[in-house]
Amino acid sequence: GHAHGPFPRGDMVAGNPGTWLLHCHVTDHIHAGMEATFTIEIKLFLAPPRRISTSLTPLPAALLSTDK
């Protein structure tokens, strides 16, 4: 299903294995339990993008797309 409402979607390249905390910086939200963890496991090595950005700007969406 799809989320309804003001929920943004973000894509990321996850290259740092481990369990990570997902939260906002509103302390009351953390105290109310509005947080989650996600785990990054290395199971598959994918080929790097054809072009690798050398700047500190985000990679172009075309490089991050999973549509083929």
N, CA, C and O atoms as a Maestro MAE file, in Angstrom:
{
 s_m_m2io_version
 :::
 2.0.0
}

f_m_ct {
 s_m_title
 :::
 protein
 m_atom[272] {
  # First column is atom index #
  i_m_mmod_type
  r_m_x_coord
  r_m_y_coord
  r_m_z_coord
  i_m_residue_number
  s_m_chain_name
  s_m_pdb_residue_name
  s_m_pdb_atom_name
  i_m_atomic_number
  :::
  1 25 0.805 -1.184 0.000 1 A "GLY " " N  " 7
  2 3 0.000 0.000 0.000 1 A "GLY " " CA " 6
  3 2 0.853 1.254 0.000 1 A "GLY " " C  " 6
  4 15 2.067 1.211 0.198 1 A "GLY " " O  " 8
  5 25 0.195 2.343 -0.223 2 A "HIS " " N  " 7
  6 3 0.858 3.635 -0.231 2 A "HIS " " CA " 6
  7 2 0.409 4.438 0.979 2 A "HIS " " C  " 6
  8 15 -0.749 4.369 1.390 2 A "HIS " " O  " 8
  9 25 1.330 5.194 1.539 3 A "ALA " " N  " 7
  10 3 0.984 6.068 2.663 3 A "ALA " " CA " 6
  11 2 0.172 7.248 2.151 3 A "ALA " " C  " 6
  12 15 0.439 7.777 1.072 3 A "ALA " " O  " 8
  13 25 -0.814 7.653 2.928 4 A "HIS " " N  " 7
  14 3 -1.628 8.808 2.571 4 A "HIS " " CA " 6
  15 2 -1.284 9.946 3.514 4 A "HIS " " C  " 6
  16 15 -1.003 9.719 4.691 4 A "HIS " " O  " 8
  17 25 -1.302 11.140 3.016 5 A "GLY " " N  " 7
  18 3 -0.988 12.294 3.845 5 A "GLY " " CA " 6
  19 2 0.383 12.847 3.513 5 A "GLY " " C  " 6
  20 15 0.977 12.492 2.495 5 A "GLY " " O  " 8
  21 25 0.879 13.712 4.369 6 A "PRO " " N  " 7
  22 3 2.138 14.408 4.078 6 A "PRO " " CA " 6
  23 2 3.371 13.584 4.446 6 A "PRO " " C  " 6
  24 15 4.177 14.004 5.275 6 A "PRO " " O  " 8
  25 25 3.514 12.419 3.833 7 A "PHE " " N  " 7
  26 3 4.655 11.563 4.118 7 A "PHE " " CA " 6
  27 2 5.622 11.603 2.942 7 A "PHE " " C  " 6
  28 15 5.330 11.034 1.890 7 A "PHE " " O  " 8
  29 25 6.763 12.263 3.097 8 A "PRO " " N  " 7
  30 3 7.724 12.294 1.988 8 A "PRO " " CA " 6
  31 2 8.408 10.945 1.831 8 A "PRO " " C  " 6
  32 15 8.535 10.179 2.786 8 A "PRO " " O  " 8
  33 25 8.839 10.674 0.624 9 A "ARG " " N  " 7
  34 3 9.564 9.441 0.344 9 A "ARG " " CA " 6
  35 2 10.995 9.821 0.029 9 A "ARG " " C  " 6
  36 15 11.239 10.795 -0.683 9 A "ARG " " O  " 8
  37 25 11.924 9.076 0.542 10 A "GLY " " N  " 7
  38 3 13.326 9.346 0.258 10 A "GLY " " CA " 6
  39 2 14.042 8.065 -0.106 10 A "GLY " " C  " 6
  40 15 13.750 6.998 0.435 10 A "GLY " " O  " 8
  41 25 14.959 8.177 -1.004 11 A "ASP " " N  " 7
  42 3 15.795 7.045 -1.378 11 A "ASP " " CA " 6
  43 2 17.198 7.304 -0.862 11 A "ASP " " C  " 6
  44 15 17.629 8.453 -0.768 11 A "ASP " " O  " 8
  45 25 17.901 6.250 -0.533 12 A "MET " " N  " 7
  46 3 19.269 6.417 -0.080 12 A "MET " " CA " 6
  47 2 20.105 5.243 -0.543 12 A "MET " " C  " 6
  48 15 19.589 4.162 -0.827 12 A "MET " " O  " 8
  49 25 21.385 5.470 -0.614 13 A "VAL " " N  " 7
  50 3 22.331 4.395 -0.872 13 A "VAL " " CA " 6
  51 2 22.870 4.003 0.496 13 A "VAL " " C  " 6
  52 15 23.578 4.779 1.138 13 A "VAL " " O  " 8
  53 25 22.536 2.804 0.935 14 A "ALA " " N  " 7
  54 3 22.908 2.352 2.276 14 A "ALA " " CA " 6
  55 2 24.211 1.565 2.196 14 A "ALA " " C  " 6
  56 15 24.222 0.426 1.730 14 A "ALA " " O  " 8
  57 25 25.291 2.158 2.643 15 A "GLY " " N  " 7
  58 3 26.574 1.494 2.552 15 A "GLY " " CA " 6
  59 2 27.274 1.337 3.882 15 A "GLY " " C  " 6
  60 15 28.462 1.016 3.918 15 A "GLY " " O  " 8
  61 25 26.564 1.556 4.979 16 A "ASN " " N  " 7
  62 3 27.183 1.451 6.290 16 A "ASN " " CA " 6
  63 2 26.370 0.465 7.119 16 A "ASN " " C  " 6
  64 15 25.369 0.852 7.723 16 A "ASN " " O  " 8
  65 25 26.778 -0.804 7.161 17 A "PRO " " N  " 7
  66 3 25.990 -1.828 7.841 17 A "PRO " " CA " 6
  67 2 25.820 -1.532 9.328 17 A "PRO " " C  " 6
  68 15 26.659 -0.891 9.961 17 A "PRO " " O  " 8
  69 25 24.722 -2.015 9.852 18 A "GLY " " N  " 7
  70 3 24.444 -1.866 11.275 18 A "GLY " " CA " 6
  71 2 22.980 -1.568 11.509 18 A "GLY " " C  " 6
  72 15 22.187 -1.519 10.569 18 A "GLY " " O  " 8
  73 25 22.625 -1.368 12.766 19 A "THR " " N  " 7
  74 3 21.263 -0.998 13.135 19 A "THR " " CA " 6
  75 2 21.271 0.479 13.487 19 A "THR " " C  " 6
  76 15 22.087 0.939 14.286 19 A "THR " " O  " 8
  77 25 20.352 1.211 12.878 20 A "TRP " " N  " 7
  78 3 20.324 2.664 12.981 20 A "TRP " " CA " 6
  79 2 18.983 3.137 13.522 20 A "TRP " " C  " 6
  80 15 17.950 2.511 13.285 20 A "TRP " " O  " 8
  81 25 19.009 4.249 14.252 21 A "LEU " " N  " 7
  82 3 17.801 4.855 14.802 21 A "LEU " " CA " 6
  83 2 17.262 5.883 13.822 21 A "LEU " " C  " 6
  84 15 18.001 6.743 13.345 21 A "LEU " " O  " 8
  85 25 15.980 5.792 13.524 22 A "LEU " " N  " 7
  86 3 15.300 6.753 12.658 22 A "LEU " " CA " 6
  87 2 14.381 7.584 13.545 22 A "LEU " " C  " 6
  88 15 13.492 7.043 14.203 22 A "LEU " " O  " 8
  89 25 14.596 8.900 13.563 23 A "HIS " " N  " 7
  90 3 13.807 9.773 14.431 23 A "HIS " " CA " 6
  91 2 13.903 11.203 13.938 23 A "HIS " " C  " 6
  92 15 14.751 11.532 13.109 23 A "HIS " " O  " 8
  93 25 13.036 12.040 14.448 24 A "CYS " " N  " 7
  94 3 13.165 13.474 14.208 24 A "CYS " " CA " 6
  95 2 13.823 14.080 15.447 24 A "CYS " " C  " 6
  96 15 14.085 13.371 16.418 24 A "CYS " " O  " 8
  97 25 14.084 15.356 15.420 25 A "HIS " " N  " 7
  98 3 14.765 15.988 16.542 25 A "HIS " " CA " 6
  99 2 13.804 16.697 17.484 25 A "HIS " " C  " 6
  100 15 14.175 17.674 18.134 25 A "HIS " " O  " 8
  101 25 12.583 16.214 17.559 26 A "VAL " " N  " 7
  102 3 11.613 16.731 18.531 26 A "VAL " " CA " 6
  103 2 11.634 15.764 19.711 26 A "VAL " " C  " 6
  104 15 11.131 14.644 19.612 26 A "VAL " " O  " 8
  105 25 12.216 16.199 20.823 27 A "THR " " N  " 7
  106 3 12.417 15.320 21.973 27 A "THR " " CA " 6
  107 2 11.120 14.692 22.455 27 A "THR " " C  " 6
  108 15 11.112 13.521 22.836 27 A "THR " " O  " 8
  109 25 10.023 15.442 22.448 28 A "ASP " " N  " 7
  110 3 8.740 14.883 22.891 28 A "ASP " " CA " 6
  111 2 8.331 13.689 22.039 28 A "ASP " " C  " 6
  112 15 7.712 12.754 22.546 28 A "ASP " " O  " 8
  113 25 8.667 13.706 20.761 29 A "HIS " " N  " 7
  114 3 8.331 12.574 19.892 29 A "HIS " " CA " 6
  115 2 9.112 11.329 20.312 29 A "HIS " " C  " 6
  116 15 8.553 10.233 20.357 29 A "HIS " " O  " 8
  117 25 10.383 11.490 20.615 30 A "ILE " " N  " 7
  118 3 11.187 10.344 21.045 30 A "ILE " " CA " 6
  119 2 10.633 9.788 22.352 30 A "ILE " " C  " 6
  120 15 10.487 8.574 22.495 30 A "ILE " " O  " 8
  121 25 10.322 10.669 23.310 31 A "HIS " " N  " 7
  122 3 9.770 10.215 24.592 31 A "HIS " " CA " 6
  123 2 8.422 9.519 24.408 31 A "HIS " " C  " 6
  124 15 8.063 8.654 25.207 31 A "HIS " " O  " 8
  125 25 7.678 9.880 23.375 32 A "ALA " " N  " 7
  126 3 6.376 9.260 23.108 32 A "ALA " " CA " 6
  127 2 6.520 7.960 22.314 32 A "ALA " " C  " 6
  128 15 5.522 7.312 21.999 32 A "ALA " " O  " 8
  129 25 7.751 7.580 21.991 33 A "GLY " " N  " 7
  130 3 7.963 6.330 21.267 33 A "GLY " " CA " 6
  131 2 7.871 6.467 19.760 33 A "GLY " " C  " 6
  132 15 7.786 5.462 19.054 33 A "GLY " " O  " 8
  133 25 7.888 7.685 19.258 34 A "MET " " N  " 7
  134 3 7.768 7.904 17.809 34 A "MET " " CA " 6
  135 2 9.158 7.836 17.180 34 A "MET " " C  " 6
  136 15 9.721 8.845 16.755 34 A "MET " " O  " 8
  137 25 9.683 6.638 17.137 35 A "GLU " " N  " 7
  138 3 10.990 6.387 16.556 35 A "GLU " " CA " 6
  139 2 10.997 4.965 16.024 35 A "GLU " " C  " 6
  140 15 10.106 4.176 16.340 35 A "GLU " " O  " 8
  141 25 11.976 4.640 15.235 36 A "ALA " " N  " 7
  142 3 12.080 3.296 14.678 36 A "ALA " " CA " 6
  143 2 13.552 2.984 14.451 36 A "ALA " " C  " 6
  144 15 14.389 3.886 14.413 36 A "ALA " " O  " 8
  145 25 13.855 1.722 14.304 37 A "THR " " N  " 7
  146 3 15.205 1.327 13.916 37 A "THR " " CA " 6
  147 2 15.131 0.618 12.575 37 A "THR " " C  " 6
  148 15 14.114 0.019 12.226 37 A "THR " " O  " 8
  149 25 16.216 0.695 11.837 38 A "PHE " " N  " 7
  150 3 16.322 -0.087 10.614 38 A "PHE " " CA " 6
  151 2 17.715 -0.684 10.572 38 A "PHE " " C  " 6
  152 15 18.670 -0.103 11.088 38 A "PHE " " O  " 8
  153 25 17.821 -1.845 9.956 39 A "THR " " N  " 7
  154 3 19.088 -2.567 9.899 39 A "THR " " CA " 6
  155 2 19.541 -2.696 8.463 39 A "THR " " C  " 6
  156 15 18.773 -3.084 7.583 39 A "THR " " O  " 8
  157 25 20.798 -2.367 8.241 40 A "ILE " " N  " 7
  158 3 21.414 -2.515 6.927 40 A "ILE " " CA " 6
  159 2 22.329 -3.730 6.999 40 A "ILE " " C  " 6
  160 15 23.256 -3.772 7.808 40 A "ILE " " O  " 8
  161 25 22.064 -4.715 6.149 41 A "GLU " " N  " 7
  162 3 22.883 -5.919 6.081 41 A "GLU " " CA " 6
  163 2 23.524 -5.996 4.707 41 A "GLU " " C  " 6
  164 15 22.918 -5.616 3.706 41 A "GLU " " O  " 8
  165 25 24.734 -6.484 4.667 42 A "ILE " " N  " 7
  166 3 25.383 -6.691 3.377 42 A "ILE " " CA " 6
  167 2 25.057 -8.112 2.936 42 A "ILE " " C  " 6
  168 15 25.544 -9.080 3.520 42 A "ILE " " O  " 8
  169 25 24.234 -8.231 1.906 43 A "LYS " " N  " 7
  170 3 23.864 -9.535 1.364 43 A "LYS " " CA " 6
  171 2 24.248 -9.659 -0.096 43 A "LYS " " C  " 6
  172 15 24.420 -10.765 -0.607 43 A "LYS " " O  " 8
  173 25 24.382 -8.534 -0.763 44 A "LEU " " N  " 7
  174 3 24.591 -8.545 -2.202 44 A "LEU " " CA " 6
  175 2 25.450 -7.353 -2.571 44 A "LEU " " C  " 6
  176 15 25.207 -6.237 -2.111 44 A "LEU " " O  " 8
  177 25 26.442 -7.583 -3.390 45 A "PHE " " N  " 7
  178 3 27.272 -6.485 -3.865 45 A "PHE " " CA " 6
  179 2 26.778 -6.087 -5.239 45 A "PHE " " C  " 6
  180 15 26.776 -6.897 -6.165 45 A "PHE " " O  " 8
  181 25 26.363 -4.850 -5.370 46 A "LEU " " N  " 7
  182 3 25.873 -4.336 -6.639 46 A "LEU " " CA " 6
  183 2 26.979 -3.566 -7.333 46 A "LEU " " C  " 6
  184 15 27.868 -3.019 -6.681 46 A "LEU " " O  " 8
  185 25 26.924 -3.524 -8.646 47 A "ALA " " N  " 7
  186 3 27.882 -2.732 -9.406 47 A "ALA " " CA " 6
  187 2 27.666 -1.257 -9.089 47 A "ALA " " C  " 6
  188 15 26.527 -0.821 -8.924 47 A "ALA " " O  " 8
  189 25 28.744 -0.486 -9.002 48 A "PRO " " N  " 7
  190 3 28.572 0.945 -8.749 48 A "PRO " " CA " 6
  191 2 27.923 1.631 -9.937 48 A "PRO " " C  " 6
  192 15 27.933 1.088 -11.041 48 A "PRO " " O  " 8
  193 25 27.355 2.822 -9.733 49 A "PRO " " N  " 7
  194 3 26.775 3.561 -10.860 49 A "PRO " " CA " 6
  195 2 27.829 3.813 -11.932 49 A "PRO " " C  " 6
  196 15 29.025 3.849 -11.642 49 A "PRO " " O  " 8
  197 25 27.381 3.987 -13.165 50 A "ARG " " N  " 7
  198 3 28.318 4.251 -14.261 50 A "ARG " " CA " 6
  199 2 29.115 5.517 -14.024 50 A "ARG " " C  " 6
  200 15 30.302 5.586 -14.341 50 A "ARG " " O  " 8
  201 25 28.451 6.519 -13.462 51 A "ARG " " N  " 7
  202 3 29.135 7.771 -13.122 51 A "ARG " " CA " 6
  203 2 29.054 7.951 -11.613 51 A "ARG " " C  " 6
  204 15 27.991 7.767 -11.019 51 A "ARG " " O  " 8
  205 25 30.139 8.299 -11.010 52 A "ILE " " N  " 7
  206 3 30.151 8.540 -9.573 52 A "ILE " " CA " 6
  207 2 30.390 10.023 -9.342 52 A "ILE " " C  " 6
  208 15 31.345 10.599 -9.863 52 A "ILE " " O  " 8
  209 25 29.520 10.629 -8.564 53 A "SER " " N  " 7
  210 3 29.628 12.054 -8.272 53 A "SER " " CA " 6
  211 2 30.841 12.301 -7.381 53 A "SER " " C  " 6
  212 15 31.066 11.571 -6.415 53 A "SER " " O  " 8
  213 25 31.614 13.322 -7.703 54 A "THR " " N  " 7
  214 3 32.757 13.687 -6.865 54 A "THR " " CA " 6
  215 2 32.465 14.933 -6.043 54 A "THR " " C  " 6
  216 15 33.322 15.392 -5.288 54 A "THR " " O  " 8
  217 25 31.272 15.482 -6.181 55 A "SER " " N  " 7
  218 3 30.910 16.670 -5.411 55 A "SER " " CA " 6
  219 2 30.164 16.254 -4.151 55 A "SER " " C  " 6
  220 15 29.860 15.078 -3.956 55 A "SER " " O  " 8
  221 25 29.877 17.220 -3.310 56 A "LEU " " N  " 7
  222 3 29.127 16.941 -2.089 56 A "LEU " " CA " 6
  223 2 27.630 17.081 -2.290 56 A "LEU " " C  " 6
  224 15 26.866 17.015 -1.327 56 A "LEU " " O  " 8
  225 25 27.202 17.272 -3.526 57 A "THR " " N  " 7
  226 3 25.776 17.375 -3.812 57 A "THR " " CA " 6
  227 2 25.200 15.977 -3.973 57 A "THR " " C  " 6
  228 15 25.940 15.043 -4.281 57 A "THR " " O  " 8
  229 25 23.888 15.809 -3.771 58 A "PRO " " N  " 7
  230 3 23.276 14.487 -3.928 58 A "PRO " " CA " 6
  231 2 23.461 13.949 -5.347 58 A "PRO " " C  " 6
  232 15 23.573 14.708 -6.310 58 A "PRO " " O  " 8
  233 25 23.489 12.633 -5.445 59 A "LEU " " N  " 7
  234 3 23.578 12.000 -6.757 59 A "LEU " " CA " 6
  235 2 22.324 12.303 -7.560 59 A "LEU " " C  " 6
  236 15 21.241 12.409 -6.983 59 A "LEU " " O  " 8
  237 25 22.440 12.446 -8.879 60 A "PRO " " N  " 7
  238 3 21.248 12.654 -9.713 60 A "PRO " " CA " 6
  239 2 20.273 11.492 -9.549 60 A "PRO " " C  " 6
  240 15 20.686 10.345 -9.377 60 A "PRO " " O  " 8
  241 25 18.993 11.791 -9.602 61 A "ALA " " N  " 7
  242 3 17.951 10.777 -9.413 61 A "ALA " " CA " 6
  243 2 18.110 9.618 -10.386 61 A "ALA " " C  " 6
  244 15 17.803 8.478 -10.037 61 A "ALA " " O  " 8
  245 25 18.584 9.887 -11.602 62 A "ALA " " N  " 7
  246 3 18.732 8.827 -12.600 62 A "ALA " " CA " 6
  247 2 19.723 7.763 -12.130 62 A "ALA " " C  " 6
  248 15 19.574 6.590 -12.471 62 A "ALA " " O  " 8
  249 25 20.724 8.156 -11.358 63 A "LEU " " N  " 7
  250 3 21.699 7.186 -10.865 63 A "LEU " " CA " 6
  251 2 21.150 6.358 -9.716 63 A "LEU " " C  " 6
  252 15 21.612 5.243 -9.475 63 A "LEU " " O  " 8
  253 25 20.169 6.895 -9.008 64 A "LEU " " N  " 7
  254 3 19.609 6.202 -7.855 64 A "LEU " " CA " 6
  255 2 18.355 5.414 -8.186 64 A "LEU " " C  " 6
  256 15 17.841 4.680 -7.342 64 A "LEU " " O  " 8
  257 25 17.860 5.559 -9.405 65 A "SER " " N  " 7
  258 3 16.613 4.916 -9.790 65 A "SER " " CA " 6
  259 2 16.762 3.404 -9.798 65 A "SER " " C  " 6
  260 15 17.776 2.873 -10.250 65 A "SER " " O  " 8
  261 25 15.741 2.714 -9.294 66 A "THR " " N  " 7
  262 3 15.735 1.256 -9.350 66 A "THR " " CA " 6
  263 2 14.939 0.757 -10.543 66 A "THR " " C  " 6
  264 15 14.877 -0.448 -10.786 66 A "THR " " O  " 8
  265 25 14.325 1.674 -11.294 67 A "ASP " " N  " 7
  266 3 13.580 1.291 -12.495 67 A "ASP " " CA " 6
  267 2 14.574 0.995 -13.602 67 A "ASP " " C  " 6
  268 15 15.491 1.780 -13.841 67 A "ASP " " O  " 8
  269 25 14.400 -0.122 -14.272 68 A "LYS " " N  " 7
  270 3 15.330 -0.470 -15.354 68 A "LYS " " CA " 6
  271 2 14.587 -0.703 -16.627 68 A "LYS " " C  " 6
  272 15 15.198 -1.007 -17.652 68 A "LYS " " O  " 8
  :::
 }
 m_bond[271] {
  # First column is bond index #
  i_m_from
  i_m_to
  i_m_order
  :::
  1 1 2 1
  2 2 3 1
  3 3 4 2
  4 3 5 1
  5 5 6 1
  6 6 7 1
  7 7 8 2
  8 7 9 1
  9 9 10 1
  10 10 11 1
  11 11 12 2
  12 11 13 1
  13 13 14 1
  14 14 15 1
  15 15 16 2
  16 15 17 1
  17 17 18 1
  18 18 19 1
  19 19 20 2
  20 19 21 1
  21 21 22 1
  22 22 23 1
  23 23 24 2
  24 23 25 1
  25 25 26 1
  26 26 27 1
  27 27 28 2
  28 27 29 1
  29 29 30 1
  30 30 31 1
  31 31 32 2
  32 31 33 1
  33 33 34 1
  34 34 35 1
  35 35 36 2
  36 35 37 1
  37 37 38 1
  38 38 39 1
  39 39 40 2
  40 39 41 1
  41 41 42 1
  42 42 43 1
  43 43 44 2
  44 43 45 1
  45 45 46 1
  46 46 47 1
  47 47 48 2
  48 47 49 1
  49 49 50 1
  50 50 51 1
  51 51 52 2
  52 51 53 1
  53 53 54 1
  54 54 55 1
  55 55 56 2
  56 55 57 1
  57 57 58 1
  58 58 59 1
  59 59 60 2
  60 59 61 1
  61 61 62 1
  62 62 63 1
  63 63 64 2
  64 63 65 1
  65 65 66 1
  66 66 67 1
  67 67 68 2
  68 67 69 1
  69 69 70 1
  70 70 71 1
  71 71 72 2
  72 71 73 1
  73 73 74 1
  74 74 75 1
  75 75 76 2
  76 75 77 1
  77 77 78 1
  78 78 79 1
  79 79 80 2
  80 79 81 1
  81 81 82 1
  82 82 83 1
  83 83 84 2
  84 83 85 1
  85 85 86 1
  86 86 87 1
  87 87 88 2
  88 87 89 1
  89 89 90 1
  90 90 91 1
  91 91 92 2
  92 91 93 1
  93 93 94 1
  94 94 95 1
  95 95 96 2
  96 95 97 1
  97 97 98 1
  98 98 99 1
  99 99 100 2
  100 99 101 1
  101 101 102 1
  102 102 103 1
  103 103 104 2
  104 103 105 1
  105 105 106 1
  106 106 107 1
  107 107 108 2
  108 107 109 1
  109 109 110 1
  110 110 111 1
  111 111 112 2
  112 111 113 1
  113 113 114 1
  114 114 115 1
  115 115 116 2
  116 115 117 1
  117 117 118 1
  118 118 119 1
  119 119 120 2
  120 119 121 1
  121 121 122 1
  122 122 123 1
  123 123 124 2
  124 123 125 1
  125 125 126 1
  126 126 127 1
  127 127 128 2
  128 127 129 1
  129 129 130 1
  130 130 131 1
  131 131 132 2
  132 131 133 1
  133 133 134 1
  134 134 135 1
  135 135 136 2
  136 135 137 1
  137 137 138 1
  138 138 139 1
  139 139 140 2
  140 139 141 1
  141 141 142 1
  142 142 143 1
  143 143 144 2
  144 143 145 1
  145 145 146 1
  146 146 147 1
  147 147 148 2
  148 147 149 1
  149 149 150 1
  150 150 151 1
  151 151 152 2
  152 151 153 1
  153 153 154 1
  154 154 155 1
  155 155 156 2
  156 155 157 1
  157 157 158 1
  158 158 159 1
  159 159 160 2
  160 159 161 1
  161 161 162 1
  162 162 163 1
  163 163 164 2
  164 163 165 1
  165 165 166 1
  166 166 167 1
  167 167 168 2
  168 167 169 1
  169 169 170 1
  170 170 171 1
  171 171 172 2
  172 171 173 1
  173 173 174 1
  174 174 175 1
  175 175 176 2
  176 175 177 1
  177 177 178 1
  178 178 179 1
  179 179 180 2
  180 179 181 1
  181 181 182 1
  182 182 183 1
  183 183 184 2
  184 183 185 1
  185 185 186 1
  186 186 187 1
  187 187 188 2
  188 187 189 1
  189 189 190 1
  190 190 191 1
  191 191 192 2
  192 191 193 1
  193 193 194 1
  194 194 195 1
  195 195 196 2
  196 195 197 1
  197 197 198 1
  198 198 199 1
  199 199 200 2
  200 199 201 1
  201 201 202 1
  202 202 203 1
  203 203 204 2
  204 203 205 1
  205 205 206 1
  206 206 207 1
  207 207 208 2
  208 207 209 1
  209 209 210 1
  210 210 211 1
  211 211 212 2
  212 211 213 1
  213 213 214 1
  214 214 215 1
  215 215 216 2
  216 215 217 1
  217 217 218 1
  218 218 219 1
  219 219 220 2
  220 219 221 1
  221 221 222 1
  222 222 223 1
  223 223 224 2
  224 223 225 1
  225 225 226 1
  226 226 227 1
  227 227 228 2
  228 227 229 1
  229 229 230 1
  230 230 231 1
  231 231 232 2
  232 231 233 1
  233 233 234 1
  234 234 235 1
  235 235 236 2
  236 235 237 1
  237 237 238 1
  238 238 239 1
  239 239 240 2
  240 239 241 1
  241 241 242 1
  242 242 243 1
  243 243 244 2
  244 243 245 1
  245 245 246 1
  246 246 247 1
  247 247 248 2
  248 247 249 1
  249 249 250 1
  250 250 251 1
  251 251 252 2
  252 251 253 1
  253 253 254 1
  254 254 255 1
  255 255 256 2
  256 255 257 1
  257 257 258 1
  258 258 259 1
  259 259 260 2
  260 259 261 1
  261 261 262 1
  262 262 263 1
  263 263 264 2
  264 263 265 1
  265 265 266 1
  266 266 267 1
  267 267 268 2
  268 267 269 1
  269 269 270 1
  270 270 271 1
  271 271 272 2
  :::
 }
}
